[in-house]
Amino acid sequence: MGQYFKYKIDKVKYKNIKEHNFFEVYGWCYAQNVELISYEVKVNNKEVLFEIDSIYRSDVLKEIKINDKEKSIGFYIRVDCLEDNVNKFELIAKTKEYKENLIVLSSDEIKEIEDNHFIEFNIDAVTYEKEISMATAFGWTYSIDGKAVQIDILDKNKNVMDITCRKENRSDLIHKHLIQEDQSNCGFLLSFKYQEGETYYIQFKTENDVVTRKLEQTNVAYSSTLSKYIRHINKKNLQKGLAYLKKNGVKKLMYRLRYGTYVGELDYESWLFAQRVNEKTLNIQRNTRFSYSPKISILVATFNTKEEYLKEMIDTVVNQSYSNWELCIADGSTNDFVEKYVYEHYSSYGDKIKFQKLDQNYGISGNTNKAFEMATGDYITVYDHDDTLELDCFYEIVKALQEYRYDVLYTDEDKFDDSTKMYNDPNLKPDFSEDLLRSHNYITHLFIVNKKIVDEVGYYNSEFDGSQDYDYIFRCVEKANAVYHIPRILYHWRMHPESTAQNPESKLYCYDAGKRAIEAHYKRVGVEARVELMPKPLYGFYHTTYSTKDNPLVSILIPNYNHKAILKTCIDSLYNVNTYKNFEIVIVENNSTGQEIFDYYKELQSEHDNIQIVTYKGEFNYSRINNFGMKYTNGDYVLLLNNDTEVISPNALSEMVGCILRPEVGAVGAKLLYEDDTVQHAGVVVGFSGYAGHVNHGINKDDYGYMLRARVNCNYSAVTAACMMVKKSVFNQVEGFDEQFVVACNDVDLCLKICKEKYLVVYNAFALWHHYESKSRGYDDASQEKMWRFNKEVEKFQIKWSDVLVKGDPYYNKNWNIKLGAFRLF
């Protein structure tokens, strides 16, 4: 710390290689009661140009107790050096009155931090599974010159060992200024067989460079289950939980846990402010000239709006970094306050702010429609009179329109609690999900539409007041050339006692209007379905049951090896619990050894005329077995089913049939529960550990998951083939399972092939089954051989689907930190 400035330099790096000669400095600096600190950099006693980005540092703000929770006191500085010989480096902080050196490095000190390698890397952790003698290393690496980096493990004699190595997306490093966006797939997860007590090295190599480091052990994992538990139930999380419990009581704590609110308010605000663009970036945006610069019309219906809300709402429009906009205000207030305030404070904006005092209050739809009539922009968006926008909101919209003129766009949003003055409850949305939209209005704000579409579908319909925006969204989406999601929190929905955001029971009529909006949508697009409101407290969520029409034949394909009792439980539930009766069962017998199972096969065929047993005699290959069995199915729709499953809900099969009959759907997954009624499967996201992972895994049967995703129908990139219904025509179109995936990756690969052909994969939350797979199966029956085989198959998957892994799963918001687990920011 200095005399006037409080500061800390976290890291200084000097990279000195051909064409890349630069310093990087990470740290923070703060001066009491000073709004602006500037910096000066000197190299060899000469002042030089440099780049600087301000960084939000919540950890420091808490430590030094700064009241301004939005203050960005952290910095990242990069200094490109023009001189080859650098003998002195200085970083100086300045205010109007004070000046202080934060860094002074001599020639010898610069030599100590000098790095002459193109290769950048970090090893985050090294773990050893003693039971199976497997070591795993996690980290990231890339080369500054863009060359591919080969990673090897060397034994004590520096011989290259046999390893498995898969890539991982490390978007978390972008926000830390450690990598660029095009380097996000720089993560690695490698494993190798080790002997206790031996020394090993990790080597990073390109055609131009090589770096070798001793591999230091950071953790010994005796129990992977225990290590996973400890990773989430740590001292910090316990303290947060106890603090929340003390403040809000047990009921609210359980509500928060059940709703899947994984992010605390304080933590979320820290994350939000860290993502928020700084003034430097806003200035760059203000000076950006787009080749396509559409006018954006922002429509607001005001009604007796409080001065504070009115000012904040308008200010976050007029201060936008993108300037081609118009604000259209239709005021249905019972007094003239809004009118006087707008003219008094914003008349300098001329016709950019259009105001109309309505002769009466026409209601929410009628008032908003008056604003629609005023709009002349190329794109239209509706804005609530008490909400706020991020200042780069319009810029992000227009940036998205440069490569393609999307008819519809939407952004992420959160809520602002007017009583606590805190942001919370982030709605980090997937890319467009038809089934999720039919389950609830997840799009809400901010919804942006090409005016041509608005002119075609019309404005708000007062028949749906309370959910008029839901009805409007459906009508626009139905006509749109494409729907684009901007994965950034750009809209803040204010919560106060009168708002639906804070008090869902305040406007129960809204939810009936939402039901009618979905029904009207189905009528327009020709879908036969029944819509039900989900029970209290699931306000605003809906269950659609699609018609099964002529009840087509469903073929149920079950591979089996021994285990009569397990198979019998599955078969009995299909006949005794399931109410959808037009099905056949094809059992693929694969090398069973006990006479008991063959006797059971005969018993089944004597009792049922819709069961056939076919024999596959090759070695176990899940993909090949199912491809073989598929040839014997007679139905146009096939349920791929594990033998260790059991129907729970009588309508499970009909729920899945209703979904698969839709022409746009290629595969349907179910909600699978372990024996103790916790969730085994409720959707699969691509990207976890460089492959894929179950979301909502391990929560209780009735828990909501994030934004109720575990309880409603929605789309995912994949569902498990333990219980997956497919259209046989689509299965054949994508050439079935890829037989290079013997045990793992096969179902995810199949789903991705289906998605590639533009079909939807649906998770049906109302098709309930038990799946008697052991919760700890991955570790209890793990062996070196099985882990090795799994990792090798993942490597094949990564080669095949590298584009998906780099871009990220479209049904999983890219802001979630995929390194930490499902629906977690940090």
Secondary structure, DSSP 8 states (H G I E B T S, - for coil): --SS-EEEEEEEEEEEETTEEEEEEEEEEE-TT-S--EEEEEETTEEE--EEEEE--HHHHHHHT-S-TT---EEEEEEE---S----EEEEEE-SS-EEEEEEE-HHHHHHHEE--SEEEEEEEEEEETTTTEEEEEEEEEETT----EEEEE-TT--B--EEEEEE--GGGTTTTSS-GGGGGGEEEEEEE--TT---EEEEE-SS-EEEEE----EE-S-HHHHHHHHHS-HHHHHHHHHHHHHHHHHHHHHHHHTT--S-HHHHHHHHHHHS--HHHHHHHHT---SS---EEEEEEESS--HHHHHHHHHHHHT-SS--EEEEEEE--SSSHHHHHHHHHHGGGGGGEEEEE-SS--HHHHHHHHHHHH--SSEEEE--TT-EE-TTHHHHHHHHTTT---SEEEEEEEEEETTTTEEEEEE---S--HHHHHHS----SSEEEEHHHHHHH-S--GGGTTSHHHHHHHHHHHH-S-EEEEEEEEEEEEE-TTSTTT-GGGGTHHHHHHHHHHHHHHHHHT--EEEEE--TT-TT-EEEEE--TT---EEEEEEE-S-HHHHHHHHHHHHHT-----EEEEEEE-S---HHHHHHHHHHHHH-TTEEEEE--SS--HHHHHHHHHTT--SSEEEEE-TTEEE-STTHHHHHHHHHTSTTEEEEEEEEE-TTSBEEES-EEETGGGSEEESSTTSBTT---GGGTTTS-EE-SB--TTEEEEEHHHHHHTTSS-TT-SSSSHHHHHHHHHHHTT-EEEEEEEEEEEE---TTHHHHT--HHHHHHHHHHHHHHHHHTHHHHHH--TTS-TTS-TTT-TT---
